[in-house]
Amino acid sequence: MTEDDETALSRPQRRLLRRIYNGRTEPIVVEGLAFLTYKEASRYLLTLTEEAREAAYQEMKRQAG
């Protein structure tokens, strides 16, 4: 993943994802896929369309809360 790919997520989204996945021992499951690290989650989100990305991000956020 390049620095340009990373910017496809907004800064607040990247910060929250880092917080959510920091030290996580139980994965967050979105659309049948389990994510345990920030890198896994961000790679997945970057493969999605903008609408699907936002929905998956909101689901990760909901499960972390």
C-alpha positions as CSV (number, residue, x, y, z in Angstrom):
1,M,0.0,0.0,0.0
2,T,1.4,3.4,-1.0
3,E,1.1,6.7,0.8
4,D,-1.4,7.8,-1.9
5,D,-3.6,4.8,-1.3
6,E,-3.5,5.6,2.4
7,T,-5.0,9.1,1.7
8,A,-8.1,7.5,0.2
9,L,-9.3,7.3,3.8
10,S,-9.8,10.6,5.5
11,R,-7.5,11.5,8.4
12,P,-10.2,11.1,11.0
13,Q,-11.1,7.7,9.6
14,R,-7.4,6.6,9.7
15,R,-7.0,7.9,13.3
16,L,-10.2,6.1,14.5
17,L,-9.2,2.9,12.7
18,R,-5.8,3.0,14.3
19,R,-7.4,3.5,17.7
20,I,-9.9,0.7,17.2
21,Y,-7.3,-1.8,16.1
22,N,-4.5,-0.9,18.5
23,G,-3.9,-3.9,20.7
24,R,-7.1,-5.7,19.5
25,T,-7.3,-9.4,20.5
26,E,-10.8,-10.1,19.2
27,P,-11.4,-9.4,15.5
28,I,-14.1,-7.2,14.0
29,V,-16.2,-9.0,11.5
30,V,-17.6,-7.1,8.5
31,E,-19.3,-8.9,5.6
32,G,-18.0,-12.3,6.8
33,L,-14.4,-11.1,6.9
34,A,-12.5,-10.8,10.2
35,F,-10.1,-7.9,10.8
36,L,-7.6,-7.9,13.6
37,T,-5.2,-5.1,12.5
38,Y,-5.4,-1.6,11.1
39,K,-3.5,-2.7,8.0
40,E,-5.9,-5.5,7.2
41,A,-8.9,-3.2,7.7
42,S,-7.6,-0.3,5.7
43,R,-6.5,-2.6,2.8
44,Y,-10.0,-4.0,2.7
45,L,-11.7,-0.6,2.9
46,L,-9.6,0.7,0.0
47,T,-10.8,-2.0,-2.3
48,L,-14.5,-0.9,-1.9
49,T,-16.5,1.8,-3.6
50,E,-17.0,5.0,-1.7
51,E,-20.5,4.0,-0.5
52,A,-19.5,0.4,0.5
53,R,-16.4,1.8,2.2
54,E,-18.4,4.1,4.4
55,A,-20.9,1.3,5.3
56,A,-18.0,-1.0,6.2
57,Y,-16.3,1.7,8.2
58,Q,-19.5,2.5,10.1
59,E,-19.9,-1.2,10.9
60,M,-16.3,-1.4,12.2
61,K,-16.9,1.7,14.3
62,R,-20.2,0.2,15.7
63,Q,-18.6,-3.1,16.7
64,A,-15.7,-1.4,18.4
65,G,-18.0,0.8,20.5
